[in-house]
Amino acid sequence: MCGLAGLLRSRNDLDHEHLQALAASMGDALRHRGPDDDGVWADPQTGIALAHRRLSILDLSPLGHQPMASADGRYVIAYNGEIYNFAELREQLVELGRGFRGHSDTEVLLAAVVEWGVEAAIARCNGMFAIALWDRQRSELWLARDRVGKKPLYYGWAGETLVFGSELKALWRHPEFDNGVDRDALALLLRYDYVPSPYCIHVDTFKLMPGALLRLDARTVARGAAEHDPQRDQQRYWQAGERMAAAIAQPFDGDLDAAEDRLDDLLRDAVGLRMVADVPVGVFLSGGTDSSVVTSLMQALSRKPVQSFTIGFEGSHHDEAPLALQVARHLGTAHTELYVSGADALAVVPRLPAMFDEPFADASQVPTALVCKLARSLVTVALSGDGGDELFFGYKRYERALRNLRMLQRVPAPLRRWLARSAQGHGEASRAGGFAAFAAEMGARGIGDVYRNRIVRWRFPEAAVPGAKLRPALYDLAEPLDGQGTPADAMMLADYSVYLPDDLLCKVDRASMAVGLEARAPLLDTAIAEFAWSLPLAYKRGEDGSKHLLKRVLKRYLPDAMVDRGKRGFGAPVSQWLRGDLHDWAQALLDPQRLRAEGYFDAELIGGLWRAFVDGEKRWHTHLWNVLMFQAWHEHWREQRNLAGDAMARNSHGEGGL
């Protein structure tokens, strides 16, 4: 796993030394993602520069160094990720006459591009990746991201320069990148706890969407961000909605036993591919279904005890460590658990803005950061159970949304419209349950609207951010699957396409990369996803609750009693924190005078929620947490910009540096 950064000028007006220094500075900001090696490549004739930070996983020799040029010299790549089927691709390329010096997947990826072209090569890759590829023959830059969005890639305009990188901190290093806060994106943060792709917290800045390619050249850069439409210009080589619709049209035709056999085979293949590394590999084990499945398959495929890791919380109902320990003992893993106190968890909070770069408010980022740090003490790669909920009907909120949809369909349409209008006057109080919440759901046009009401934090975030407009996301569609499949399929598609990449996978990527750990998610293998989409809902939602088929597979490896237990989730006691040790921190960030001076929020509205929360109202901690995460991020971002400005001033006075 690695970090990449770079820039493309609209004209070739910088010499090699200056270009290289700019890219090197951007790459240095990503040192945590790749502590083992670094490299920079620049071409002043075309104004392009690429930087790379390497965390060596495959081919630890210098032959894996990046940026790497193709054998014919046409392409230069900076790449973050793993191509799990690289050995298979390599065999195909050898048969076609391609030769290789080392055994890195980067070299295989370049040879695939030379042989088949960019789009066809990327489409053949089974993996997690973010790629910056320069075509020297056509003077074109390609940016690419894996199908699910496991690896991040930001890009944007810094004056007349296009800048890009694995994290925003790389873009911040460019002296002309001082892009302000995008108010529309801030409203999305309040709504979802994260900013969905392709949007970004900064103006003129974007995230590459999962399964997307973007082709850029000097003319594109010269036209600027005003001429760029990410929805139009990002080319989707793989789209979850299309693949799900195709799978539904050709459903799995076997019985439940056959489906269990097939899923077991697919899981073995996916886990086995992700155990390939030239460094130690372990697994996150929470004791829940998803992580237990991954751990069980790893141990079944391993000749020695697998390293498993669990975080426990002292005196908390979030603690799953005892469940994980039972699983570990039964499977015979080499288990490491660490119990942390509230003080340990709270010590992570001040580091969150620097870890995430973009404001991010899923509070489970705290325990995720702790378990990543624990795992990194013994391994360099860790497998996770991400994806099981979105593919196998794992969330309780799915059942609640289906129940609400049935209730909604029983209410006459005129009465629904009247109730929905009445809910508008309740504002955010409609999130607090009771009649207002019931009335708000009456305006739903379909399962998409019903489900969105289950998952949003702020129902009307634009009221809290003066001047903001709500940009559309997949969650805004009345029917995310355009009426195909079941309402359950539509909800799982929305989560797979938005919540999974922009919340869960973002959280794991930043927390793991902050300590130089590579995280891999076998349940998100494309073959498993497309198989899951082909299954009838009854195979996922059995009499024993959610994830029926996945639990049947797990019972091949664990006793029934370890499988049939309720889902606890991987959370954090935010309300308790804000009433206790974080109270003064929150009070300072939410000071009305400060909010008015900064100008992003309606100070009276935010202040009212804070006072209500302090006075004992229970429901406002989630609303306040995403405001606090923005406030803490904003403070960190301005500090970083001031540092960059000081460095630029020193450079202009001949003191060196950037």
Disulfide bonds with the S-S distance in Angstrom:
none
